[in-house]
Amino acid sequence: MTASTTTRADCLARDARDPLAGLRSRFDLPDGVIYLDGNSLGARPVAALARAQEVVAREWGTDLIKSWNTAGWFDMPKRLGDRLAPLVGAAPGEVAVTDTTSLNLFKALAAALRIQAQDAASDRRGNDRRTIVTERSNFPTDIYMAEGLTRWLERGYRVRLVDSVDEIPAALDADCAVLMLTHVNYRTGYQHDMAGLTRLAHEAGALAVWDLAHSAGAVPVDLAGADADFAVGCTYKYLNGGPGAPAFIWVPRKHQAQFDHPLSGWWGHASPFAMAPAFAPVAGIGRALCGTQPIVSLALVECGLEIFEATDMAAIRAKSLALTDLFIDLVENRCAGHPLGLVTPREHARRGSQVSFTHPHGYAVMAALIARGVIGDYREPEIMRFGFTPLYTSFADVWDAVGILKDILDRGDYDIAAERGAVT
């Protein structure tokens, strides 16, 4: 089947055959909306409302402080981490759901630099490495956190920005301590070869830290198989944990004994209720915890993770590629003649679960789409992003969204005088 002959009936037939179609009912999607922004904020699981009410009304309202024990509040970061671990190729006891992606990245980078410094001091690697290498196109907060850490450390630490993946091998020089990359680029949807780049980093004597914000729950990830060193990610995108939901951090067992960072809060203490004035880190993944956890938000993360246990990442990836292939084909055929430029790779191995197109008036076109009930988002320069969440996006959604896009473009029904910025 090609895009030129595809009909809406064909899309409905594909939905009828879709093994994931039944999972759509586990999300509360508003009527009249085609939601293609799960790469920015996932839809709400139906179970989340009742779970929030339970936490607030009973666990907090009735049981009060007892719920730290009776409702399992204290162990929730590690329990959720174990449920999330299979989605990223991690083992039990290696993931904690806690804090924000930015804070977790700071911890991971600090630990990686400390490991490198310790190795240099013990002459195991023989070189005092002080550079973090990353892409200029990386998500800005990742760069900001790396720069903030290197400024705080001083003593010659720095961040080196490269402009393309082709420049990475040369940047992995004798001064490179850490290669920090986002697995799927937030703007273009380009997916890195995690195993290959991690191998290059290790061959050069560097450690590899990965940001999975746009991959966890969307594409298969095998952190252990790639022999990565640390990883972080968020739960409010494809994992559907809710706005501002706590992020996660992965620390493999090979690094847990050396995992050390300056955000040493009491939840990471070996005996937190001893209230000792000196900090002694707990063994295991608990070392990644800092202060008291946001229990209501954590509880909602579990609702999203439960849905993944009804399927597997292979099925999710197959549908993701089918949805994004269909979208690309339909846009290029039905919207031919309009100044649209595909930014996202066509190659499956290099594509995440989003499709980005440029348009000279991308901001205005996206605003018009949102007004018509097709919710994507916009990023500079001129990029319209469309995220495809296989758990609830249908093939008919793709057909209908492209039809609305075509109508807007054909009519010129968008306000080019609209103020530019981020449409979220």
C-alpha distance (Angstrom), angle and dihedral (degrees) to the residues before:
residue distance angle dihedral
M1 . . .
T2 3.81 . .
A3 3.76 129.8 .
S4 3.78 92.4 -112.1
T5 3.81 90.8 64.1
T6 3.79 100.0 32.7
T7 3.80 115.6 117.5
R8 3.77 133.9 -172.1
A9 3.80 87.8 -106.2
D10 3.80 88.2 58.4
C11 3.81 89.7 53.1
L12 3.79 91.9 49.5
A13 3.79 89.1 50.5
R14 3.80 90.0 52.8
D15 3.80 89.5 50.6
A16 3.80 89.9 52.2
R17 3.82 89.5 54.9
D18 3.80 95.2 41.9
P19 3.84 111.3 117.2
L20 3.82 89.8 -155.4
A21 3.81 95.9 50.5
G22 3.80 93.2 99.3
L23 3.79 92.0 60.9
R24 3.81 91.5 67.4
S25 3.81 89.0 76.9
R26 3.80 89.2 62.6
F27 3.81 89.7 69.5
D28 3.80 128.5 71.6
L29 3.80 101.5 -131.1
P30 3.81 117.7 176.2
D31 3.78 118.4 -117.0
G32 3.79 116.5 -103.4
V33 3.81 94.1 23.1
I34 3.79 129.8 112.2
Y35 3.77 102.4 -160.4
L36 3.80 113.4 -152.0
D37 3.79 98.6 156.2
G38 3.80 102.8 83.5
N39 3.80 86.5 119.8
S40 3.82 86.4 70.2
L41 3.82 103.1 30.9
G42 3.79 123.5 -0.4
A43 3.79 121.7 -133.9
R44 3.81 119.7 -97.9
P45 3.79 117.0 -92.9
V46 3.80 110.8 -128.6
A47 3.81 89.3 -124.7
A48 3.81 93.0 57.9
L49 3.80 96.5 79.0
A50 3.80 94.5 54.0
R51 3.80 91.0 43.0
A52 3.81 92.0 52.9
Q53 3.80 90.3 48.9
E54 3.78 90.3 49.7
V55 3.79 93.2 51.4
V56 3.79 94.3 45.5
A57 3.81 100.2 38.3
R58 3.80 103.6 35.4
E59 3.79 111.5 14.4
W60 3.80 94.5 41.3
G61 3.81 102.3 18.9
T62 3.80 99.2 44.7
D63 3.78 108.8 16.2
L64 3.80 94.6 36.5
I65 3.80 115.3 175.6
K66 3.80 92.5 -2.0
S67 3.80 88.1 75.9
W68 3.79 91.7 75.9
N69 3.79 83.4 76.3
T70 3.81 108.4 16.2
A71 3.82 95.0 47.3
G72 3.79 95.3 36.0
W73 3.78 94.9 -117.0
F74 3.79 94.9 147.0
D75 3.80 94.8 54.8
M76 3.81 95.8 41.1
P77 3.85 98.5 102.4
K78 3.81 91.8 56.7
R79 3.80 95.5 37.6
L80 3.81 90.9 53.5
G81 3.77 89.3 44.9
D82 3.79 90.1 58.3
R83 3.82 90.5 51.1
L84 3.79 91.4 49.1
A85 3.82 95.6 44.0
P86 3.84 97.7 83.4
L87 3.82 90.3 57.1
V88 3.81 91.4 62.2
G89 3.80 102.3 33.8
A90 3.79 95.6 -101.5
A91 3.79 131.8 137.7
P92 3.83 127.1 -122.1
G93 3.77 111.7 -80.8
E94 3.81 94.0 29.7
V95 3.82 103.1 88.5
A96 3.79 131.5 61.2
V97 3.80 125.8 -174.1
T98 3.78 104.7 -141.5
D99 3.80 147.0 122.2
T100 3.82 121.5 -6.6
T101 3.78 131.1 -48.5
S102 3.81 89.4 -109.9
L103 3.80 93.9 52.9
N104 3.79 92.3 45.0
L105 3.79 90.4 50.2
F106 3.80 89.5 52.0
K107 3.81 89.7 52.9
A108 3.79 93.4 47.4
L109 3.81 93.9 47.9
A110 3.80 92.5 45.7
A111 3.80 90.7 50.4
A112 3.80 92.5 46.8
L113 3.80 92.9 50.5
R114 3.79 90.8 47.1
I115 3.81 91.4 51.2
Q116 3.78 89.5 50.9
A117 3.81 91.7 48.9
Q118 3.80 91.4 49.0
D119 3.79 91.0 49.0
A120 3.80 90.8 50.2
A121 3.81 91.2 48.6
S122 3.79 91.5 51.5
D123 3.83 89.5 45.6
R124 3.77 91.7 -123.2
R125 3.78 89.5 130.7
G126 3.74 99.7 14.5
N127 3.80 97.4 -142.1
D128 3.79 133.1 90.5
R129 3.80 100.3 -135.3
R130 3.82 117.2 -162.4
T131 3.81 108.8 166.0
I132 3.82 130.5 97.9
V133 3.81 111.0 -158.0
T134 3.79 120.0 -154.9
E135 3.80 141.4 145.4
R136 3.77 122.9 -84.6
S137 3.83 85.8 -136.6
N138 3.80 92.5 55.7
F139 3.80 117.3 120.5
P140 3.82 103.3 -74.5
T141 3.79 97.5 -124.4
D142 3.81 90.0 58.7
I143 3.79 89.5 56.5
Y144 3.80 91.7 43.5
M145 3.81 92.6 52.5
A146 3.79 91.9 47.7
E147 3.80 91.6 48.6
G148 3.79 91.4 46.3
L149 3.80 91.1 52.0
T150 3.80 93.7 48.5
R151 3.82 91.6 48.5
W152 3.79 89.8 50.8
L153 3.80 92.8 48.6
E154 3.84 93.2 44.4
R155 3.85 111.7 173.0
G156 3.79 92.9 112.0
Y157 3.79 100.6 -51.5
R158 3.79 113.3 147.5
V159 3.81 146.0 164.1
R160 3.80 119.0 -118.4
L161 3.81 117.2 -158.2
V162 3.78 122.3 -153.7
D163 3.78 124.6 -164.1
S164 3.80 100.4 -144.4
V165 3.78 141.8 14.4
D166 3.81 87.6 -108.3
E167 3.81 89.2 66.8
I168 3.81 94.7 54.7
P169 3.84 98.7 84.7
A170 3.80 92.5 55.4
A171 3.81 90.9 46.3
L172 3.80 91.0 56.8
D173 3.78 91.4 84.7
A174 3.79 132.5 145.8
D175 3.82 91.1 -77.3
C176 3.82 96.3 52.2
A177 3.80 111.9 109.3
V178 3.81 100.0 168.4
L179 3.78 137.8 19.9
M180 3.82 106.1 -153.0
L181 3.80 116.4 -170.9
T182 3.78 139.6 159.7
H183 3.80 107.8 -126.3
V184 3.83 94.4 -140.4
N185 3.79 116.8 27.3
Y186 3.80 111.6 -120.0
R187 3.80 94.6 -141.1
T188 3.81 105.0 38.2
G189 3.79 104.3 22.4
Y190 3.83 90.5 -126.2
Q191 3.82 111.3 158.8
H192 3.79 119.5 -147.0
D193 3.79 125.3 -139.4
M194 3.80 94.9 -109.2
A195 3.79 97.0 -173.6
G196 3.79 94.4 44.8
L197 3.80 95.9 47.8
T198 3.80 92.8 43.4
R199 3.80 88.7 52.9
L200 3.82 90.6 50.9
A201 3.81 90.5 49.9
H202 3.79 92.5 50.7
E203 3.79 92.7 46.8
A204 3.80 87.3 54.8
G205 3.83 92.3 48.4
A206 3.81 95.6 -106.7
L207 3.81 130.8 124.1
A208 3.82 123.0 -124.3
V209 3.81 123.3 -130.9
W210 3.82 117.5 -175.0
D211 3.79 131.1 -161.4
L212 3.82 109.6 -149.8
A213 3.80 97.6 -176.5
H214 3.81 92.7 123.4
S215 3.78 98.0 33.1
A216 3.82 110.6 44.6
G217 3.79 107.1 100.9
A218 3.81 92.5 4.9
V219 3.80 106.3 65.9
P220 3.81 131.9 18.6
V221 3.80 111.2 -90.3
D222 3.80 124.6 -169.3
L223 3.77 107.8 -174.7
A224 3.79 94.1 167.6
G225 3.79 92.7 46.4
A226 3.81 90.2 50.7
D227 3.82 90.0 49.4
A228 3.82 89.1 -130.6
D229 3.79 119.8 173.5
F230 3.82 105.6 -142.5
A231 3.79 136.9 -6.0
V232 3.79 138.6 -172.6
G233 3.77 134.1 -174.3
C234 3.78 145.7 158.2
T235 3.80 131.2 -104.7
Y236 3.81 100.6 -152.9
K237 3.81 97.8 75.9
Y238 3.80 119.6 53.9
L239 3.83 91.8 -8.2
N240 3.83 90.6 61.8
G241 3.80 97.1 -139.5
G242 3.81 96.8 147.5
P243 3.82 135.3 -100.7
G244 3.78 111.4 -38.7
A245 3.81 91.9 -0.3
P246 3.81 115.1 170.5
A247 3.78 117.4 -84.8
F248 3.80 128.5 -133.4
I249 3.77 138.3 -122.6
W250 3.79 129.5 -157.1
V251 3.79 120.2 -151.0
P252 3.81 112.3 173.7
R253 3.77 118.6 -140.8
K254 3.80 90.7 -110.3
H255 3.82 88.8 68.7
Q256 3.80 103.4 30.3
A257 3.80 96.5 94.3
Q258 3.82 90.6 53.3
F259 3.82 96.0 38.5
D260 3.77 105.4 123.2
H261 3.80 131.8 154.3
P262 3.82 137.1 163.3
L263 3.83 96.0 -111.1
S264 3.79 92.1 85.4
G265 3.79 103.9 164.7
W266 3.77 128.3 170.6
W267 3.82 95.2 -98.6
G268 3.78 88.0 64.6
H269 3.81 92.6 52.7
A270 3.80 120.7 112.7
S271 3.83 89.6 -129.5
P272 3.81 106.7 19.4
F273 3.79 95.6 173.9
A274 3.79 94.1 50.5
M275 3.80 85.1 77.4
A276 3.80 91.3 -148.7
P277 3.82 116.2 174.4
A278 3.81 92.5 -132.2
F279 3.78 121.5 71.7
A280 3.79 118.7 -123.3
P281 3.81 114.6 176.6
V282 3.78 120.5 -127.0
A283 3.78 117.9 -121.1
G284 3.80 119.6 -102.9
I285 3.79 132.1 9.3
G286 3.81 90.8 -23.1
R287 3.80 86.9 82.4
A288 3.82 86.9 77.1
L289 3.82 92.6 62.8
C290 3.79 122.5 95.9
G291 3.80 122.5 172.7
T292 3.79 138.1 -5.3
Q293 3.79 111.4 -44.9
P294 3.86 128.9 -119.7
I295 3.79 97.1 -112.8
V296 3.81 100.6 -173.0
S297 3.80 91.7 52.2
L298 3.79 92.2 44.5
A299 3.78 91.2 51.8
L300 3.80 91.5 56.0
V301 3.81 91.7 52.6
E302 3.79 87.9 65.4
C303 3.81 91.1 60.4
G304 3.78 90.9 60.1
L305 3.80 94.4 44.4
E306 3.81 91.7 51.6
I307 3.81 91.0 63.2
F308 3.80 92.3 57.1
E309 3.78 89.4 58.5
A310 3.81 88.3 67.9
T311 3.82 91.1 65.1
D312 3.81 140.2 11.3
M313 3.77 137.8 -112.5
A314 3.81 93.4 -107.0
A315 3.81 91.0 61.3
I316 3.80 91.2 43.2
R317 3.80 91.9 50.7
A318 3.80 93.1 48.0
K319 3.79 91.4 53.9
S320 3.80 92.6 42.5
L321 3.79 91.2 56.7
A322 3.79 91.7 44.8
L323 3.82 91.5 51.2
T324 3.79 94.7 46.3
D325 3.83 92.7 44.3
L326 3.79 89.3 52.2
F327 3.80 93.0 47.5
I328 3.80 93.4 49.9
D329 3.81 92.3 47.8
L330 3.79 94.5 46.4
V331 3.80 94.8 46.9
E332 3.77 93.1 48.0
N333 3.80 93.0 47.5
R334 3.81 104.1 34.6
C335 3.81 94.6 38.0
A336 3.79 96.6 40.4
G337 3.78 113.3 144.2
H338 3.80 94.3 38.9
P339 3.83 120.4 105.6
L340 3.79 96.4 -104.8
G341 3.79 120.7 145.4
L342 3.79 123.9 -164.2
V343 3.81 111.0 -131.7
T344 3.80 99.1 172.7
P345 3.82 118.1 86.0
R346 3.79 117.1 -102.7
E347 3.80 90.9 -149.6
H348 3.80 109.1 97.0
A349 3.79 94.8 -141.6
R350 3.81 90.3 56.6
R351 3.83 98.3 43.1
G352 3.79 128.3 90.0
S353 3.81 122.4 -163.9
Q354 3.79 98.9 -74.5
V355 3.80 135.7 75.4
S356 3.79 122.4 -147.1
F357 3.79 125.5 -164.2
T358 3.78 127.8 -177.9
H359 3.79 123.3 -137.6
P360 3.82 126.8 173.6
H361 3.82 87.5 -121.5
G362 3.79 96.4 32.7
Y363 3.79 94.5 142.7
A364 3.80 93.3 53.1
V365 3.81 93.1 43.6
M366 3.80 91.7 51.2
A367 3.80 90.9 48.2
A368 3.82 88.4 52.6
L369 3.81 91.1 49.0
I370 3.79 91.6 51.6
A371 3.80 90.2 49.5
R372 3.82 87.6 54.4
G373 3.83 92.6 50.5
V374 3.82 100.2 -98.1
I375 3.79 105.4 120.2
G376 3.79 117.3 -159.7
D377 3.78 125.8 128.9
Y378 3.80 143.2 -122.2
R379 3.79 133.7 -122.8
E380 3.78 129.7 -179.7
P381 2.93 131.7 -70.7
E382 3.82 99.0 46.1
I383 3.83 93.8 -63.1
M384 3.79 123.4 148.7
R385 3.81 110.2 -163.2
F386 3.79 123.9 -154.9
G387 3.79 118.2 -172.5
F388 3.81 122.1 -158.8
T389 3.79 117.7 -154.7
P390 3.82 107.3 -170.6
L391 3.80 92.5 -157.7
Y392 3.80 91.7 70.0
T393 3.82 111.1 2.7
S394 3.82 113.7 100.8
F395 3.79 131.7 -157.1
A396 3.81 88.5 -118.7
D397 3.82 87.7 56.3
V398 3.79 88.4 58.0
W399 3.82 93.1 49.7
D400 3.80 93.1 47.4
A401 3.81 94.0 45.4
V402 3.80 92.3 52.6
G403 3.81 89.8 47.6
I404 3.78 90.8 55.8
L405 3.81 91.3 45.3
K406 3.82 89.9 51.6
D407 3.80 91.7 50.0
I408 3.81 92.3 50.2
L409 3.80 92.4 48.4
D410 3.80 94.9 44.0
R411 3.79 92.2 50.2
G412 3.79 94.8 39.4
D413 3.77 83.6 -128.8
Y414 3.80 98.6 166.1
D415 3.79 134.1 93.8
I416 3.80 109.2 -115.6
A417 3.78 89.1 -175.4
A418 3.82 90.3 64.0
E419 3.78 114.6 121.7
R420 3.80 111.5 -98.9
G421 3.76 122.0 -125.0
A422 3.79 141.6 102.9
V423 3.77 115.2 -34.5
T424 3.78 106.3 -157.6
